[in-house]
């Protein structure tokens, strides 16, 4: 068996002889033991799309397998080429044709035999539906996740020290004093032979294959102590793991059927269906109380509104909140399914570390013995995944004060296990907070603590007046562009009464007066019933704002389905602070490379990718845009790709703002310097690009240097601390 280069298509066999259909079906039955051969048909002509007719003449269904529980289907197909078309020429077109067929029919996968219309020869494939295409996780990441969890089980079940286990697993194994391993070889081998392993979100099986390879390699490595008997081969060890140690579950029945089928293709041994359980592991006891020695998994990521149908059943989880991502529940569940000697390895997004929705999981993990964390920070280690990852390794033992932490800062490292050996550091559990897990060097941690102690939380400084921008639920309807807004006003001047200048986060730049490119149809909850009098609601809308009513009518179906609408489909959600947008305020965009803020005195509204601070304080504006506050925010906010990070109202709320004592002339003078600098920068940065000469740009740079210098003096930064901030 070999891959064609596309993970969704597996080449099985090929021959120049005439195909024996009975023999072919007999082989397929070993892969699909409950094949239904009564499900059969033949198609040609109009059933083959025009782009395939040049190469394919007909196709036939020999049978299908569908599980008794769960929606899944795998077919057995025969495809004939057109007369004169060779198998090699038809093969790539056949693969695409089958993929289209699987997508169109909702079939999960198919065994395919490709034969010529005349003459001898055949070629067989196993093809997965595009719906089951997966992102390939690098092997070193999978293996490291597995080895971390397996180390815990081996250490505890065989009574080994951390040093002995680390040496046994290490890349530097050849240099390791293996006296302990030699003495414990039989015990270790037995532990690996009878291991009970489960992947609770098995998907395409990447994690379990990594574990199978790891176990086989570790057992093979024991041969120098136990002897190289004929049956002690990596192939046999792999098959023993797949047939005797492996358990798996997935909420997608199709993925699970494909996985079982792939395993049957890979091994001559019998795969026990009872070990592969379809269902929702988060809400069901799929394994009837069974506990496992090791769980390693890469759970799915899904925002809570995408799995709201089970939301009520998740309230017992420590990770539960109104917006917790699905992977957090899987991480918590993994710890609940391992034995006393069990180890857990979870490969997941790293956003749980600093996001608001991750607070429950952080608190949960702080009560477990987390032995290792690998944080990919803002480096995406996997092509096709935009979110940086983390690896969490632990057990249900009482928490240890020391956690082995590796922050990955080099995207070009060769192997994550080697990188961890060279770059890991000890992080104390007591230094971590439920509010956010940030792994910093000692000097950075000391500076963060110093800044925090000097200031008061921004939320306190502005008396709680920090708000998220407006969420319309349907921007295409409620946030028309400038040209559309002007047409609406031209058609009905009354439209101007409910059209407000509306900013998106990308329109907000440091200090600059924002450029308005969109407008908000401002019909807040309650406005209809307050002003319609005796008119019916829709009659009021059409009478009062006919152009707006006509514009919104085309979006009625979508607008009606919003969860966050007002009393009627044309109204915005309820919001207690709409009036704050019409006042002087500071606006901050959510997605930034450097913290940004601008002063708005024009009553602009802004979307949910911004935050507003009800303040006209230029001292505060200067602080927000300073290097020091950027340094602080980058440490507490969720990191994104390309050095960007996400600033939410909750992050802004804790920003330490230095209160100024009116009797302290040093404080007053520094405040004045920052205010004047912020005012000057607001004017300079609001100039258009055409107006900005080299002299103006230098004035901007000089003014920012002056503000940063004043902020550093106000917060009593030492030269080394200033260097840390500027070079971070």
VENFEN-V672916 format. One record per run of one state. SS is the DSSP state (alpha for helix, beta for strand, coil for the rest). FROM is the first residue (numbers start at 1). TO is the last residue. If there is no record, write none. Layout:
BEGIN
[[SS:FROM:TO] [SS:FROM:TO]]
END
This chain:
BEGIN
[[coil:1:1] [beta:2:3] [coil:4:8] [beta:9:15] [coil:16:20] [alpha:21:31] [coil:32:35] [beta:36:36] [coil:37:40] [beta:41:44] [alpha:45:47] [coil:48:55] [beta:56:65] [coil:66:73] [beta:74:81] [coil:82:86] [alpha:87:105] [coil:106:108] [beta:109:115] [coil:116:121] [beta:122:128] [coil:129:129] [alpha:130:132] [coil:133:138] [alpha:139:158] [coil:159:161] [alpha:162:169] [coil:170:172] [alpha:173:175] [coil:176:178] [alpha:179:183] [coil:184:184] [alpha:185:193] [coil:194:196] [beta:197:199] [coil:200:205] [alpha:206:221] [coil:222:222] [alpha:223:226] [coil:227:233] [alpha:234:245] [beta:246:250] [coil:251:252] [alpha:253:266] [coil:267:272] [alpha:273:275] [beta:276:278] [coil:279:291] [beta:292:297] [coil:298:303] [alpha:304:306] [coil:307:307] [alpha:308:314] [coil:315:325] [alpha:326:335] [coil:336:337] [beta:338:349] [coil:350:350] [alpha:351:353] [coil:354:355] [alpha:356:365] [coil:366:368] [beta:369:375] [coil:376:388] [beta:389:395] [coil:396:401] [beta:402:407] [coil:408:415] [alpha:416:423] [coil:424:424] [beta:425:428] [alpha:429:431] [coil:432:432] [beta:433:433] [coil:434:435] [beta:436:436] [coil:437:441] [alpha:442:454] [coil:455:455] [beta:456:457] [alpha:458:461] [coil:462:465] [beta:466:468] [coil:469:469] [beta:470:470] [coil:471:474] [alpha:475:478] [coil:479:480] [beta:481:481] [alpha:482:491] [coil:492:492] [alpha:493:498] [beta:499:503] [coil:504:504] [alpha:505:507] [coil:508:517] [beta:518:521] [coil:522:523] [beta:524:524] [coil:525:526] [alpha:527:531] [coil:532:536] [alpha:537:544] [coil:545:545] [alpha:546:553] [coil:554:555] [alpha:556:560] [coil:561:571] [beta:572:572] [coil:573:577] [alpha:578:582] [coil:583:584] [beta:585:589] [coil:590:590] [beta:591:592] [coil:593:597] [beta:598:600] [coil:601:604] [beta:605:607] [coil:608:609] [beta:610:613] [coil:614:617] [alpha:618:624] [coil:625:626] [alpha:627:636] [coil:637:637] [beta:638:639] [coil:640:640] [alpha:641:643] [coil:644:644] [beta:645:646] [coil:647:648] [alpha:649:653] [coil:654:655] [beta:656:657] [coil:658:664] [alpha:665:685] [coil:686:693] [alpha:694:714] [coil:715:718] [alpha:719:726] [coil:727:728]]
END
